[in-house]
Amino acid sequence: MSKGNFKKLSYLLNLQILRDLKITIGSAVGIMLLNIAYFSYSLSDELKIYLEKTENIGAIQMFSPMEPFSSFVSRINGRILTLLILGCFCLYCWYLWLGEFKGENKSAYTLLTLPLPKKFIIIYKFLSACFYYFSLVFFQIVALLINYIIFNIMVPTDAIVKESLITILSSSISNFYGLIPVSFVNLITNGLFFIAMIILTFLFAILERSFGVKGGILGVILGCSFLFLVLIFPGKMDFYMFERFIWFVFISILYNLFGLFYSKYLLEKKFMCKED
C-alpha cells in the first residue's frame, strides 16, 4: 500500500471511529440525563407529599437514598431503564452493519469499501458494540452519583437517613438487573449473553442484507431460539443451578461460534463475490 493510500485509509478510518464515538457518547449522556430528570421529578413529588403530611420536618426520617428515590433501586424504574439500555444497545449493533450496507453503493465511504480484511471489520464492530455498552452503564453510574448530590441538596439535612456513598452505590449497582455482574458466575453468564447479543444482532443485519426478508426472518428465529433455550427452557426442565449454568454456557458458546463464523463467511463470500 502506497503512502498516499495509507493516509487516505487512516483518514477514513478515523472518520468512522469519530462518528461511532459521537453516537456512543450522545446516547449514553442522553439516557443519563433521562435518569437524572426522572429522579429529580420523582423526588420533588415525594418530598412535597411528605412535607404536606407533617408539621415537623425533623419527624421525616424515611428519606434515604437506599429507598426508591434511586432510580435503579426502584424495581419498576430499574427495569424500564434496563430495557431502554438493552434496546439502545441492540439498535446500535444493528446500526453498525446497517451503516456499512447503506454505504455499499460507493456514495459514502464505509469499512466495507476500504481495503481492510473482513476479520478486522468484524473485530472493530464487536469492540465498538462493547464500548457502547460499557459507556451506557458507566454513565448510569455517573447518574447515580449526581442523583446522590441532588438528593442531599433537595432534602433537608435533618430529614435524611445517613448512608455512606459506598453503601448507596453498591446497593444501587447490585440492582442493575443483570447489566453489571455481581459474582464470578454472573461475570461468565453475562459476558456470554451479551457477546451472543452482539454477534446475533450482527448476523441478523448481514442475513437481512444478503437474503432480504427471508434472511431477516431467519435472524429473528435464531435470536428468539437463543433466548428460549437460555432463559425459558431450563425453567421448563427444572434444571438445578449447576445444570442451568452448564446449559447456559454450552448454548451461548454454540450460538456465538455459529454467529461469528457464519457472519465472517457471508462477508467474505457474498460481498466479495458481489464486488468481483
C-alpha positions as CSV (number, residue, x, y, z in Angstrom):
1,M,0.0,0.0,0.0
2,S,1.4,3.4,-1.0
3,K,1.9,6.2,1.4
4,G,-0.9,8.2,-0.1
5,N,-3.4,5.3,0.1
6,F,-2.3,4.6,3.7
7,K,-3.0,8.3,4.7
8,K,-6.4,8.1,2.9
9,L,-7.2,4.8,4.7
10,S,-6.2,6.3,8.1
11,Y,-8.3,9.4,7.5
12,L,-11.4,7.5,6.5
13,L,-11.0,5.0,9.4
14,N,-10.6,7.9,11.8
15,L,-13.9,9.4,10.4
16,Q,-15.7,6.2,11.1
17,I,-14.3,6.0,14.6
18,L,-15.3,9.6,15.4
19,R,-18.8,9.0,14.0
20,D,-19.3,5.9,16.2
21,L,-17.9,7.8,19.2
22,K,-20.3,10.7,18.8
23,I,-23.3,8.3,18.7
24,T,-22.0,6.4,21.7
25,I,-21.4,9.4,23.9
26,G,-24.6,11.1,22.8
27,S,-26.7,8.0,23.6
28,A,-25.0,7.4,26.9
29,V,-25.3,11.1,28.1
30,G,-28.9,11.2,26.8
31,I,-30.0,8.2,28.9
32,M,-28.1,9.5,31.9
33,L,-29.9,12.9,31.7
34,L,-33.2,11.0,31.4
35,N,-32.4,9.1,34.6
36,I,-31.4,12.3,36.4
37,A,-34.5,14.2,35.2
38,Y,-36.9,11.4,36.3
39,F,-35.1,11.0,39.6
40,S,-35.5,14.8,40.3
41,Y,-39.1,14.8,39.3
42,S,-40.0,11.8,41.4
43,L,-38.1,13.1,44.4
44,S,-39.7,16.6,44.3
45,D,-43.2,15.0,44.2
46,E,-42.4,12.6,47.1
47,L,-40.9,15.4,49.1
48,K,-43.9,17.6,48.5
49,I,-46.3,14.9,49.7
50,Y,-44.4,14.2,52.9
51,L,-44.0,17.9,53.7
52,E,-47.8,18.3,53.4
53,K,-48.4,15.4,55.8
54,T,-46.2,16.6,58.6
55,E,-45.7,19.8,60.5
56,N,-42.3,18.9,61.9
57,I,-39.6,18.4,59.3
58,G,-37.5,16.6,61.8
59,A,-40.1,13.8,62.0
60,I,-39.4,12.8,58.4
61,Q,-36.9,10.0,58.7
62,M,-37.6,7.9,55.6
63,F,-35.7,9.9,53.0
64,S,-32.8,7.6,52.3
65,P,-31.0,7.1,49.0
66,M,-31.4,3.4,49.7
67,E,-35.2,3.8,49.1
68,P,-36.9,4.1,45.7
69,F,-35.5,7.6,45.2
70,S,-32.5,6.0,43.5
71,S,-33.8,5.0,40.0
72,F,-32.1,1.6,39.9
73,V,-33.2,0.6,43.4
74,S,-36.9,1.0,42.4
75,R,-37.9,-2.2,40.7
76,I,-40.1,-0.7,38.1
77,N,-37.8,2.2,37.2
78,G,-34.8,-0.1,37.2
79,R,-36.4,-2.5,34.7
80,I,-37.6,0.3,32.5
81,L,-34.1,1.8,32.3
82,T,-32.6,-1.7,31.8
83,L,-34.9,-2.4,28.9
84,L,-34.1,1.1,27.5
85,I,-30.4,0.4,27.7
86,L,-30.7,-3.1,26.2
87,G,-32.9,-1.7,23.4
88,C,-30.5,1.0,22.5
89,F,-27.7,-1.5,22.6
90,C,-29.4,-3.8,20.1
91,L,-30.3,-0.9,17.8
92,Y,-26.7,0.3,17.9
93,C,-25.4,-3.2,17.0
94,W,-27.9,-3.2,14.1
95,Y,-26.8,0.3,13.0
96,L,-23.1,-0.8,12.9
97,W,-23.9,-3.0,10.0
98,L,-26.8,-1.1,8.5
99,G,-24.4,1.9,8.0
100,E,-22.0,-0.3,6.2
101,F,-24.6,-1.7,3.8
102,K,-26.2,1.7,3.1
103,G,-22.7,2.9,2.0
104,E,-22.1,-0.1,-0.2
105,N,-23.1,1.9,-3.3
106,K,-19.8,3.7,-3.0
107,S,-21.5,7.1,-2.5
108,A,-20.2,7.0,1.1
109,Y,-17.0,5.5,2.5
110,T,-17.5,2.7,4.9
111,L,-15.3,0.0,6.2
112,L,-16.6,-2.5,3.6
113,T,-15.5,-0.1,0.8
114,L,-12.0,0.2,2.2
115,P,-9.2,-2.4,1.6
116,L,-9.5,-3.9,5.0
117,P,-9.6,-7.6,6.0
118,K,-13.2,-8.8,6.8
119,K,-11.8,-10.2,10.1
120,F,-10.7,-6.7,11.1
121,I,-14.1,-5.3,10.3
122,I,-15.9,-7.8,12.5
123,I,-13.4,-7.2,15.4
124,Y,-13.9,-3.4,15.1
125,K,-17.7,-3.7,15.1
126,F,-17.5,-6.1,18.1
127,L,-15.3,-3.7,20.1
128,S,-17.5,-0.7,19.1
129,A,-20.5,-2.5,20.5
130,C,-18.7,-3.4,23.7
131,F,-17.5,0.2,24.1
132,Y,-21.1,1.4,23.5
133,Y,-22.5,-0.9,26.2
134,F,-19.8,0.0,28.8
135,S,-20.4,3.7,28.1
136,L,-24.2,3.3,28.7
137,V,-23.5,1.5,32.0
138,F,-20.7,3.9,33.1
139,F,-22.9,7.0,32.6
140,Q,-25.7,5.4,34.6
141,I,-23.2,5.1,37.5
142,V,-22.4,8.7,37.0
143,A,-26.1,9.4,37.1
144,L,-26.3,7.7,40.5
145,L,-23.6,10.0,41.8
146,I,-25.4,13.0,40.5
147,N,-28.7,11.7,41.9
148,Y,-27.0,11.4,45.3
149,I,-25.9,15.0,45.2
150,I,-29.3,16.2,44.1
151,F,-30.9,14.1,46.9
152,N,-28.7,15.9,49.5
153,I,-29.5,19.3,48.1
154,M,-33.3,18.9,47.8
155,V,-33.9,17.0,51.1
156,P,-33.3,18.9,54.4
157,T,-30.3,17.6,56.3
158,D,-32.2,16.6,59.4
159,A,-34.7,14.6,57.4
160,I,-32.1,12.3,55.7
161,V,-31.2,8.8,56.9
162,K,-27.5,8.8,56.9
163,E,-25.9,6.3,54.5
164,S,-22.4,6.1,53.2
165,L,-21.9,6.8,49.5
166,I,-20.1,3.4,49.1
167,T,-23.2,1.6,50.5
168,I,-25.6,3.5,48.3
169,L,-23.6,2.8,45.1
170,S,-23.1,-0.9,45.9
171,S,-26.8,-1.3,46.6
172,S,-27.8,0.6,43.5
173,I,-25.4,-1.2,41.2
174,S,-26.5,-4.6,42.5
175,N,-30.0,-3.7,41.3
176,F,-29.0,-3.0,37.7
177,Y,-30.9,-6.2,36.8
178,G,-28.2,-8.0,35.1
179,L,-26.4,-5.1,33.5
180,I,-23.4,-5.4,35.8
181,P,-22.3,-8.9,37.1
182,V,-22.1,-9.2,40.9
183,S,-20.3,-12.5,41.1
184,F,-17.9,-14.6,39.1
185,V,-20.7,-16.8,37.8
186,N,-22.6,-13.7,36.8
187,L,-19.5,-12.4,35.0
188,I,-19.3,-15.6,32.9
189,T,-23.0,-15.8,32.1
190,N,-23.5,-12.1,31.5
191,G,-20.4,-12.0,29.3
192,L,-21.5,-14.9,27.2
193,F,-25.0,-13.5,26.9
194,F,-24.0,-10.0,25.8
195,I,-21.4,-11.4,23.3
196,A,-24.3,-13.5,21.9
197,M,-26.5,-10.4,21.6
198,I,-23.8,-8.6,19.7
199,I,-23.0,-11.5,17.3
200,L,-26.6,-12.5,16.7
201,T,-27.6,-8.9,16.0
202,F,-24.7,-8.6,13.6
203,L,-25.8,-11.9,12.0
204,F,-29.4,-10.6,11.7
205,A,-28.2,-7.5,9.8
206,I,-26.0,-9.5,7.5
207,L,-28.7,-12.1,6.8
208,E,-31.3,-9.4,6.1
209,R,-28.8,-7.7,3.7
210,S,-27.8,-11.0,2.0
211,F,-31.2,-12.7,1.6
212,G,-33.8,-9.9,2.1
213,V,-36.9,-10.6,4.1
214,K,-36.2,-14.4,4.4
215,G,-32.8,-13.6,5.9
216,G,-34.4,-11.2,8.4
217,I,-36.9,-13.8,9.4
218,L,-34.1,-16.4,9.8
219,G,-32.2,-13.9,12.0
220,V,-35.2,-13.3,14.2
221,I,-35.8,-17.1,14.6
222,L,-32.1,-17.5,15.6
223,G,-32.4,-14.7,18.2
224,C,-35.7,-16.0,19.6
225,S,-34.5,-19.6,19.8
226,F,-31.4,-18.5,21.7
227,L,-33.5,-16.5,24.2
228,F,-35.8,-19.5,24.6
229,L,-33.0,-22.0,25.1
230,V,-31.1,-20.0,27.7
231,L,-34.0,-18.2,29.6
232,I,-37.1,-20.3,29.3
233,F,-36.1,-23.9,28.5
234,P,-34.0,-24.5,31.8
235,G,-37.0,-23.5,33.9
236,K,-39.3,-25.8,31.9
237,M,-36.9,-28.7,32.5
238,D,-36.4,-27.9,36.3
239,F,-32.7,-27.8,36.0
240,Y,-30.6,-27.4,39.1
241,M,-28.4,-24.3,39.4
242,F,-25.2,-26.1,38.2
243,E,-27.1,-27.7,35.3
244,R,-28.5,-24.3,34.4
245,F,-25.0,-22.8,34.3
246,I,-23.6,-25.7,32.2
247,W,-26.5,-25.5,29.8
248,F,-26.2,-21.7,29.5
249,V,-22.5,-21.8,28.8
250,F,-22.9,-24.6,26.2
251,I,-25.8,-22.9,24.3
252,S,-24.1,-19.5,24.4
253,I,-20.8,-20.8,23.1
254,L,-22.6,-22.8,20.4
255,Y,-24.5,-19.7,19.2
256,N,-21.5,-17.4,19.5
257,L,-19.3,-19.7,17.3
258,F,-22.0,-20.2,14.8
259,G,-22.9,-16.5,14.5
260,L,-19.2,-15.5,14.3
261,F,-18.1,-17.9,11.6
262,Y,-21.3,-17.6,9.6
263,S,-21.1,-13.8,9.7
264,K,-17.5,-14.0,8.5
265,Y,-18.5,-16.4,5.8
266,L,-21.3,-14.1,4.5
267,L,-19.0,-11.1,4.5
268,E,-16.2,-12.9,2.7
269,K,-18.2,-14.8,0.2
270,K,-21.4,-12.8,-0.5
271,F,-20.0,-9.3,-0.6
272,M,-16.6,-10.1,-2.1
273,C,-18.2,-12.1,-4.9
274,K,-20.6,-9.2,-5.4
275,E,-17.7,-6.7,-5.7
276,D,-16.0,-9.1,-8.2
